[in-house]
Amino acid sequence: MNLKELKEMINLMNENGLTELEIEKDNVKIKLRKQPTGAVTHEVVRQTPLPSASSAAISIMQPGAQSSSPPAVAMDEFIVRSPMVGTFYAAPGPESEPFVSIGKVVKEDDVLCILEAMKLMNEIKAEVAGTITAILVKNGQAVEYDQPLFHLKKS
C-alpha cells in the first residue's frame, strides 16, 4: 500500500460522503474514519510483524488504544485534541512565527498548528473562540490520536 493509493481512498471517501472505509490488501488492513472535524484518522493492522527498522517510518494506531486520562480543566476551558496520529508543527515553516502562543486570543476556525500524517500537512483549527492558556506539545513532537494539544479559555 503506497501513499498514492491512500490518497485515492481518502478522495473516494470524500466524493461519496463516506465516514468510514476499511480495506484489506497484501496482509495489510487499513481502516479510515472521518471525524466530525473533517479530519481523516487511520488504523493500520499488519498480519505479519514489521521489521524494527521499518516501524519508525509507519504510524500504527493499535485497536482499542486510548490516551491517558485527561487533565482536570476549568468549566470555561476547552481542550484541543489531536484528531490523528502525526507530527506536531507549531509554525508553517522552520523560519516562520508560531501560529499561536500562550495568551494569544483566537477566533473559531483560526489555525492553531499543523499535524503531518503520512506526508500530508493537516491544519488544526480552533473549534471555539478563546485565549490560549497552555501549549502541551513541542514543535516536531510525535502526537497520538486524541492527545491534548492546547488549552483554551473560552471567550
Secondary structure, 3 states (H helix, E strand, C coil): CCHHHHHHHHHHHHHHCCCEEEEEECCEEEEEEECCCCCEEEEEEECCCCCHHHHCCCCCCCCCCCCCCCCCCCCCEEEEECCCCEEEECCCCCCCCCCCCCCCEECCCCEEEEEEECCEEEEEECCCCEEEEEECCCCCCEECCCCEEEEEEEC
